[in-house]
Amino acid sequence: MAHPDDAELWAGGTLALHARSSQVVVAVKAHDPIRDAEAHAAAKVLGTQVILLPSLGAAAVGELITRHRPDILITHPVDDVHPDHRAAAAAVLEGLPDAVIATGHPRRLYTCDTYNSLTLNGPVTASVIVDTSDTFDQKMRALAQHASQPITDHFGPMAENLGALWGGRIGTARAEAFQPLPILGRLPAAARL
């Protein structure tokens, strides 16, 4: 992720849900001591581990994949409105092929939501919507750890709105949206509809 609060904002409920039964690692570009400390505090709330990277480039992404061998990797939309988000997604796409060939991981790659679900090319397309009703409060507590950011007036209300929007689409209170990306020409398999 590009910023210390991105994991919580765009995928916090899903990460907390997965952290109940699996190891979840959040990799984010280091910023400053305050924001980095907030990232660690938020990760603790979610039950995840955070790795702060001095730079977020293809080599760093490839090294992380090789070291951690994740089954699932989440990044920003490649056409995100925020240039830092696009750069993080580009680093993932550039660092992914060699790591996948060497390790077979990740097995699945997804992009997450973004600002008001709008990309440079229009609304976020989400074919995977995860029910986060049970972890939404945890997500919001984690997001609140980023006190240096405009959580109360900006990111918090947006997270509430997006959670309710995606939840409404699948008939639950809260949800988060994801779009699978192909890994070397393969999309994740589905056992049934």
Helices and strands as residue ranges (DSSP letters): H 6-19, E 25-29, H 33-46, E 49-53, H 58-68, E 72-75, H 83-103, E 108-111, G 115-117, E 118-119, E 122-123, E 128-131, H 136-144, I 151-155, H 156-170, E 175-181
